[in-house]
Amino acid sequence: MPRRSNRIFISYVHEDEHVARSTKHVIEHAVGVNAFLSSDRYQVFAGDVWLDKIMRALTKADVVVLMLSQRSVLRPWVNFEAGAEMAAKKPISACCFGKL
């Protein structure tokens, strides 16, 4: 299957980056689809209009994976990114980990 660019959007908080990166790796190798990490310093660069880049990635995504931990559920951006996909009527998948 050919790779398609940023079809999966992974929403996470910075403190959970190790879990998000592992999830991205599994998705890209098992499914063959690129994933966009919401807070990835290698995908969102200094000087980028951050919100515009996030919104473009959300618009292109076929599905959003919410990385839900005890930390992330207390942060507004996870809800913001989930809400954007709900408004677009796109599927959202929750990945709970840690003690959640």
N, C-alpha and C positions, 0 to 999 in steps of 0.2 A: 504494500500500500504506500503510495507516495505521501511524503510529509506535507501537511498543510499548515500554514503559518498562524500561530496564536489562536487556535480554535478552542483551547481550554484556558480559562482564566483562573488562577489560583490566588485566593484572597487569604492573607495571613498577617499577623503582626510580626514585627522585627524579631522579637524574642523567640519566635517559633520557626525561624528561618531554616534551621537544620531539618525539621520535619517537612516543611514545604519543598525544600530542594530535593529531598528523597522522594517525595510524592511526584514531583515534576519528572525526575529521572525514571521512575516506574512507568508513568503515563507515556512518556516519549518513547521508551524502549518496548513496552508491551503493546501499545496502541498505534504507535507510529505517527502521532500528532504532536506538534509543538505546543508547549504550554507557556503562558505568560505569568510570571510571578509579580504580584502587585507591588512589592517593595524591593525588587531586585536592582541592586546598584549596577548590574551589567545590562539591564534592559531599560532602565530609566536613568538618564545621564544628567549630570550637572548642566544647567542651562536649558534643559527640556522644560516645557510648560507641563508640569507634572500632572495636573488634573486633566488636561487635554489628552495626554498620552494614556492615562488610565481609562478615560471615557472611550477613546478609540479602540483600545484593547477589549473593553467590555462589549462594545458594539460588534466587533468582529467575532467574539466568542460564541460558540454553540452551547457551551455550558460553563457554569461557574462552580468551582470546588471551593467551599468554605472550610478552611482549616480552623476548627473550633476547639479551643482550649479554655482553661479557666481564665487566662489572660485576655484572649481575643474577644470573648463575649462581653467584656467590659469596655471595649473600644468602639467608637462610633464608625470607623471606616469599614469594618466588616459588615455592619448593618447597611451602610451606604451602598457598598458594592452589591450586596444581596438585593437591596431594593431596586437598584438600577436594572438588574436582570429580571426581577419580578415584573417591573413595569414593561419590559420588553417581551414578557411572556416566554422567557427562555428557561430551560431547566437549571435547577440549582441542586448540587449534591453536597451534603454535609459530611465532613470527615472529622469525627470527634476523636480526640486522643488525650493523653494525660489522665487526669482524674475526672474528666467530663463524660 
